Amino acid sequence: MTDPKGPPIQAGDIAWCLHCERAYQKGESRPIRDLLMCPYPGCDGDTVLDQWKWSHVRKSNPTYPAVPVRGELYPLYGKAKV
């Protein structure tokens, strides 16, 4: 399970969840029955269909950091301007 305040995400294989829009280290997950779910508590995304490569998310959002901050939201269509 991923602690939103856990260790920093390391460069390399980084995953992003389509449901909660947060990044995590590829390979992290929460097992629920026979499924591997997004490691963030409360998220209903799975690591098969809802896990995207961080590099793909950054292609549409070049201002996002190369190594994302654990627990921070990274919307697919960019951060809202306030």
C-alpha positions in Angstrom: 0.0 0.0 0.0 1.3 3.5 -0.8 1.5 6.0 2.0 0.8 9.4 0.4 3.6 10.7 2.7 5.8 7.7 2.1 9.3 7.7 0.5 9.9 9.8 -2.6 9.2 8.3 -6.0 12.5 7.3 -7.7 13.4 8.0 -11.3 12.8 5.1 -13.6 9.6 3.1 -14.0 6.9 5.5 -12.8 3.2 4.8 -13.1 0.2 7.2 -13.0 -3.4 6.3 -12.2 -6.2 7.4 -14.4 -8.7 7.3 -11.5 -7.0 9.3 -8.8 -4.5 11.1 -11.0 -1.5 10.4 -8.7 1.8 8.9 -9.6 3.6 6.0 -7.9 6.5 3.6 -8.4 5.6 0.9 -10.9 5.2 -2.3 -9.1 3.3 -0.8 -6.1 -0.3 -2.0 -5.6 -3.0 -3.0 -3.2 -4.2 -6.6 -3.6 -8.0 -6.8 -3.4 -9.3 -10.3 -4.1 -7.7 -11.3 -7.4 -7.0 -7.8 -8.5 -4.1 -5.5 -8.1 -5.4 -2.0 -7.5 -3.8 1.4 -7.4 -1.7 1.7 -4.3 -3.4 4.8 -3.0 -6.1 4.2 -0.3 -9.6 4.9 -1.5 -8.8 4.7 -5.2 -10.7 2.2 -7.3 -8.3 2.2 -10.3 -6.5 -1.1 -11.1 -3.0 -1.6 -12.3 -3.9 -3.2 -15.6 -6.3 -0.8 -17.3 -5.9 2.4 -15.3 -2.1 2.5 -14.9 -0.4 4.7 -17.5 3.3 5.3 -18.0 4.3 8.7 -16.4 6.2 9.5 -19.6 2.9 9.4 -21.6 1.2 11.7 -19.1 4.2 14.2 -19.4 4.0 14.3 -23.2 0.7 16.2 -22.8 1.9 18.0 -19.7 5.6 19.0 -20.3 5.5 21.3 -17.2 5.0 18.3 -14.9 8.3 17.2 -13.2 10.3 14.3 -14.5 10.0 12.7 -11.1 6.5 13.4 -9.6 5.9 14.1 -5.9 4.2 11.2 -4.1 0.5 11.9 -3.3 0.3 15.1 -5.5 -2.5 15.3 -8.1 -1.4 15.5 -11.7 -4.6 15.9 -13.9 -4.3 14.4 -17.3 -5.4 17.7 -18.9 -3.2 20.0 -16.9 -3.6 21.8 -13.6 -6.5 24.2 -13.3 -5.4 27.8 -13.4 -6.8 29.8 -10.4 
